[in-house]
Amino acid sequence: MSSPPCIALIAHDLKKDDMADFARQHREVLEKFSIVATGTTGGRVQDACPGLAVTRLKSGPLGGDQQIGAMIATGAVSMLIFFIDPLSALPHDVDVKALTRLATVYDIPMALNRATAERLVDFHR
C-alpha cells in the first residue's frame, strides 16, 4: 500500500482564519492526505481540526516556506494550498514568488485562494 499524497497548507497574515475554516469544512477530504504546514498555519489547522494529523514545519518567515519549497522540489509535496494575503505588506512577496515558481516548475496543483482550493479538494471527494 502506498503512502497518501502530501498536501502543503500555508496561510499568510489575515488568511489564517480562512485556512482554519477551510480545513474544518473539508476535513474528511484532507484526512486522505499527508499534511505539512508552516508553523502557525499548522497550529491553527490543528486547533480547528484536532483529529487531523498535521506535520508542522518552521514558521513561514523563519524558513517554513523554504522547507515546503524544498519538499516540492524533491517530489515530497504533490499539492499546494497557499492562501496569500494580497493586502499585506510586501515582506512575503519573495516567499509567494518562490513557492509559485516551484509549484509551476514541478507541475503540481496549486491554489492561491479559497475558491480554487475548494475546486482542488472537490476533485478528491
ZAKOL-345658 format. One record per residue: residue number from 0; x, y, z of N, C-alpha, C in turn. Coordinates in steps of 0.02 Angstrom, whole numbers, plus 50000, padded with zeros to 5 digits. Each point is the difference from the previous one (the first is absolute). Example, Ala and Ser with C-alpha at 12.3 -4.5 7.8 and 13.67 -1.06 7.14 Angstrom:
<recs>
    nr     n.X     n.Y     n.Z    ca.X    ca.Y    ca.Z     c.X     c.Y     c.Z
     0   50660   49716   50390   49955   50059   50000   50045   50060   50000
     1   49982   50053   49964   50042   50059   50003   49961   50055   50037
</recs>
This chain:
<recs>
    nr     n.X     n.Y     n.Z    ca.X    ca.Y    ca.Z     c.X     c.Y     c.Z
     0   50042   49942   50000   49958   50058   50000   50045   50062   50000
     1   49987   50046   49955   50041   50060   49995   49977   50052   50051
     2   50045   50046   50015   49983   50052   50047   49954   50051   49967
     3   49961   50035   50040   49954   50050   49971   50038   50058   49970
     4   49971   50033   49950   50034   50059   49973   50005   50055   50053
     5   50050   50042   49993   50013   50052   50049   49975   50067   49974
     6   49963   50035   50042   49975   50066   49985   50033   50050   50048
     7   50021   50057   49973   50030   50052   50042   49948   50056   50010
     8   49993   50023   50061   49954   50054   50017   50040   50059   50028
     9   49990   50058   49970   50032   50061   50024   49947   50056   49997
    10   50000   50041   50051   49956   50059   49999   50038   50058   50031
    11   50003   50054   49964   50034   50060   50025   49952   50047   50036
    12   50024   50030   50052   49968   50055   50035   49925   49991   50011
    13   49960   50043   49970   49928   50000   50013   49963   49942   49967
    14   50034   49955   49966   49968   49943   49968   50002   49937   50044
    15   50030   50005   50058   50005   49941   50044   49931   49976   50023
    16   49955   50046   50017   49932   49981   50020   49965   49965   49942
    17   50010   50025   49940   49970   49970   49941   50025   49929   49990
    18   50065   49988   50011   50028   49932   49993   49972   49954   50052
    19   49994   50023   50062   49971   49958   50053   49928   49982   49983
    20   49962   50048   49976   49931   49987   49981   49997   49952   49940
    21   50044   50009   49952   50003   49956   49942   50014   49928   50022
    22   50048   49991   50046   50018   49934   50024   49941   49968   50037
    23   49966   50039   50040   49941   49974   50037   49946   49978   49951
    24   49988   50039   49949   49948   49985   49951   50017   49938   49958
    25   50064   49989   49988   50022   49946   49955   50041   49946   50035
    26   49988   49992   50065   50039   49953   50040   50001   49930   49971
    27   49942   49975   49979   49997   49930   49976   50042   49990   49937
    28   50007   50050   49959   50043   49994   49940   50073   50007   50021
    29   50015   50047   50044   50069   50009   50022   50028   49940   50037
    30   49956   49961   50031   50022   49939   50035   50030   49949   49952
    31   49987   50006   49935   50027   49954   49950   50073   50015   49983
    32   50024   50058   50023   50067   50024   49984   50047   49996   50060
    33   50063   49997   49986   50051   50017   50049   50005   50076   49996
    34   50000   50035   50056   49997   50073   49999   50062   50029   50033
    35   50031   50047   49966   50053   50041   50029   49977   50072   49997
    36   50021   50039   50049   49980   50070   50002   50055   50041   50034
    37   50002   50063   49983   50044   50044   50037   49975   50005   50072
    38   50045   50020   50045   49987   49995   50072   49935   50028   50025
    39   49988   50064   49991   49939   50031   50027   49938   49974   49965
    40   50004   49994   49933   49943   49973   49963   49984   49930   50024
    41   50051   49958   50008   49989   49932   50024   49967   49998   50068
    42   50020   50045   50044   49969   50003   50066   49927   50021   49996
    43   49985   50047   49958   49931   50022   49992   49957   49945   49970
    44   50027   49962   49952   49963   49944   49970   49989   49946   50052
    45   50050   49984   50040   49992   49949   50053   49949   50022   50052
    46   49999   50064   50017   49950   50025   50048   49930   49993   49971
    47   49992   50013   49936   49934   49996   49967   49978   49928   49989
    48   50048   49955   49990   49986   49929   49985   50046   49957   50042
    49   49985   49991   50064   50046   49965   50045   50020   49929   49978
    50   49958   49965   49964   50017   49933   49979   50042   49996   49937
    51   50011   50055   49967   50037   50002   49937   50075   49999   50015
    52   50035   49954   49968   50073   49994   50010   50035   50051   49955
    53   50034   50047   50031   50035   50053   49964   50072   50001   50024
    54   50046   49996   49953   50071   50008   50016   50015   50074   49994
    55   50019   50030   50055   50015   50071   50002   50074   50012   49988
    56   50014   50043   49952   50069   50020   49986   50014   50066   50035
    57   50053   50032   49983   50015   50065   50029   49948   50051   49978
    58   49995   50054   50036   49958   50055   49979   50025   50025   49932
    59   49954   50023   49958   50019   50021   49932   50059   50047   49997
    60   49998   50056   50036   50056   50048   49996   50065   49973   50029
    61   49996   49946   50039   50060   49972   50030   50027   49940   49961
    62   49972   49988   49940   50026   49947   49958   49948   49948   49979
    63   49940   50003   50028   49949   49950   49983   49979   50001   49927
    64   49995   50059   49971   49984   50005   49929   50054   49966   49958
    65   50063   50010   50019   50055   49968   49964   50002   49925   50011
    66   49981   49977   50060   49996   49928   50012   49949   49969   49953
    67   49943   50032   49993   49948   49974   49955   50025   50003   49928
    68   50034   50053   49981   50029   50005   49933   50047   49942   49986
    69   50042   49983   50048   50046   49943   49992   49961   49935   49992
    70   49945   49993   50037   49960   49939   49995   49966   49995   49932
    71   49981   50057   49972   49972   50000   49932   50054   49977   49951
    72   50060   50028   50007   50055   49984   49954   50021   49927   50003
    73   49993   49969   50058   50020   49929   50006   49942   49952   49986
    74   49941   50027   49985   49943   49957   49985   49962   49977   50061
    75   50016   50026   50059   49966   49979   50061   49932   50032   50008
    76   49988   50058   49969   49936   50034   50002   49968   49997   49931
    77   49937   49979   49998   49967   49992   49935   49944   50050   49988
    78   49985   50043   50049   49950   50052   49991   50014   50056   50050
    79   49990   50062   49978   50012   50058   50043   49936   50042   50005
    80   49979   50012   50062   49946   50048   50012   50032   50056   50041
    81   50002   50058   49969   50039   50056   50027   49956   50062   49999
    82   49968   50014   50056   49957   50059   50004   50044   50061   50013
    83   50013   50036   49946   50041   50060   50007   49955   50058   50023
    84   50032   50048   50031   49964   50060   50022   50022   50057   49955
    85   49964   50013   49945   50023   50050   49952   49998   50071   50026
    86   49969   50011   50057   49995   50068   50027   50051   50013   50056
    87   50043   49950   50014   50051   50010   50051   50061   50035   49970
    88   50044   50021   50044   50062   50031   49978   50041   49950   49959
    89   50048   50024   49963   50038   49959   49954   50050   49950   50028
    90   50012   49995   50065   50051   49953   50022   49990   49928   49977
    91   49937   49980   49989   49987   49932   49978   50008   49992   49924
    92   50009   50053   49964   50001   49997   49928   50050   49950   49972
    93   50060   49997   50029   50051   49954   49976   49979   49927   50012
    94   49967   49987   50057   49976   49932   50014   49946   49979   49951
    95   49954   50045   49986   49946   49985   49953   50030   49984   49931
    96   50045   50041   49978   50031   49990   49934   50039   49934   49997
    97   50038   49985   50052   50040   49939   50001   49956   49938   49998
    98   49948   49999   50042   49957   49941   50002   49959   49991   49937
    99   49974   50055   49973   49961   49993   49939   50046   49979   49942
   100   50061   50024   49999   50047   49978   49949   50014   49925   50005
   101   50014   49975   50060   50014   49929   50008   49939   49957   49984
   102   49942   50020   50022   49940   49961   49984   49988   49998   49925
   103   50017   50054   49966   49993   50002   49927   50053   49957   49966
   104   50062   50007   50021   50056   49961   49971   49987   49925   50008
   105   49978   49979   50059   49990   49929   50014   49929   49977   49984
   106   49960   50045   49971   49934   49983   49973   49955   49966   50051
   107   49993   50031   50058   49954   49973   50050   49939   50046   50004
   108   49942   49973   50017   49941   50043   50009   50012   50050   50056
   109   49978   50061   49989   50011   50054   50048   49938   50044   50003
   110   49981   50017   50061   49945   50048   50010   50027   50058   50041
   111   49986   50060   49977   50022   50060   50035   49941   50036   50034
   112   49940   49972   49992   49942   50030   50033   49950   49944   50016
   113   49951   50017   50039   49953   49949   50024   49958   49969   49944
   114   49979   50041   49952   49958   49973   49946   50037   49946   49962
   115   50063   50011   49985   50039   49949   49963   50014   49940   50045
   116   50015   50012   50063   50013   49945   50047   49939   49954   50006
   117   49941   50030   50001   49940   49958   50004   49991   49958   49938
   118   50018   50025   49942   49996   49960   49939   50050   49942   50003
   119   50060   50012   50026   50049   49947   50006   49977   49944   50047
   120   49974   50018   50058   49979   49948   50046   49936   49965   49977
   121   49956   50036   49964   49941   49968   49971   50019   49945   49952
   122   50056   50009   49966   50025   49950   49953   50019   49935   50037
   123   50016   50005   50065   50022   49941   50039   49945   49971   50043
   124   49939   50023   49992   49944   49972   50040   49984   49930   49977
</recs>
